[in-house]
């Protein structure tokens, strides 16, 4: 198995472990995963082709749908609702 696919597998495992953390502790590791995913997907695309990038994007969108929804709403100028655990 190639290096980008191995790192992709580790990314999925780390995302799963991050999801098991309490909500307040998910922010930093989730942000790192969110920022590292595009780099990893480009690397996978270069090594294995666009089909695997599409598969990776679908998995990424499925796993990170709530943070992505929040970021899109913020970019539109809306005030998205936070989960109760994160409200100050």
C-alpha positions as CSV (number, residue, x, y, z in Angstrom):
1,X,0.0,0.0,0.0
2,X,1.3,3.5,-0.8
3,X,2.3,6.1,1.7
4,X,-0.7,8.5,1.0
5,X,-3.2,5.6,1.4
6,X,-1.6,4.5,4.7
7,X,-1.7,8.1,5.9
8,X,-5.3,8.3,4.8
9,X,-6.1,5.3,6.9
10,X,-4.4,6.9,9.9
11,X,-6.4,10.0,9.2
12,X,-9.7,8.0,9.4
13,X,-8.6,6.3,12.6
14,X,-7.6,9.7,14.2
15,X,-10.9,11.2,13.1
16,X,-12.8,8.3,14.7
17,X,-10.9,8.7,18.0
18,X,-11.5,12.5,17.9
19,X,-15.2,11.9,17.5
20,X,-15.2,9.8,20.7
21,X,-13.7,12.7,22.7
22,X,-16.0,15.0,24.7
23,X,-17.2,17.9,22.5
24,X,-15.0,20.6,24.1
25,X,-11.9,18.5,23.5
26,X,-12.6,17.8,19.8
27,X,-11.9,21.4,18.6
28,X,-8.0,21.3,18.3
29,X,-7.6,17.8,16.9
30,X,-10.7,18.3,14.6
31,X,-9.2,21.5,13.3
32,X,-5.9,19.8,12.5
33,X,-7.8,17.0,10.7
34,X,-9.9,19.5,8.8
35,X,-6.8,21.4,7.6
36,X,-4.8,18.3,6.7
37,X,-7.5,16.6,4.7
38,X,-7.2,18.6,1.5
39,X,-3.4,18.1,1.4
40,X,-3.8,14.4,1.9
41,X,-6.5,14.2,-0.8
42,X,-4.4,16.0,-3.3
43,X,-1.5,13.6,-2.5
44,X,-3.8,10.6,-3.0
45,X,-5.0,12.1,-6.2
46,X,-1.5,12.6,-7.6
47,X,-0.6,9.0,-6.6
48,X,-3.8,7.1,-7.5
49,X,-6.0,9.3,-9.7
50,X,-9.2,11.4,-9.4
51,X,-11.5,8.4,-8.7
52,X,-9.9,8.0,-5.3
53,X,-10.1,11.7,-4.6
54,X,-13.8,11.5,-5.1
55,X,-14.1,8.6,-2.7
56,X,-11.9,10.5,-0.2
57,X,-14.1,13.7,-0.6
58,X,-17.2,11.7,0.0
59,X,-15.7,10.2,3.2
60,X,-14.4,13.6,4.3
61,X,-17.7,15.2,3.7
62,X,-19.5,12.5,5.7
63,X,-17.1,12.6,8.6
64,X,-16.8,16.4,8.8
65,X,-20.3,17.5,7.8
66,X,-21.1,19.4,10.9
67,X,-17.9,21.5,11.0
68,X,-18.2,22.1,7.3
69,X,-21.8,23.3,7.8
70,X,-20.7,25.6,10.5
71,X,-17.9,27.1,8.4
72,X,-20.2,27.6,5.4
73,X,-22.8,29.4,7.6
74,X,-20.0,31.6,9.1
75,X,-18.7,32.4,5.6
76,X,-22.3,33.5,4.6
77,X,-22.4,35.8,7.5
78,X,-25.0,33.8,9.4
79,X,-24.8,33.0,13.1
80,X,-24.9,29.2,13.3
81,X,-26.2,27.5,16.4
82,X,-23.6,25.8,18.5
83,X,-24.2,22.6,20.5
84,X,-25.1,23.2,24.1
85,X,-21.8,21.8,25.3
86,X,-19.9,24.5,23.5
87,X,-22.0,27.5,24.5
88,X,-20.4,29.8,27.0
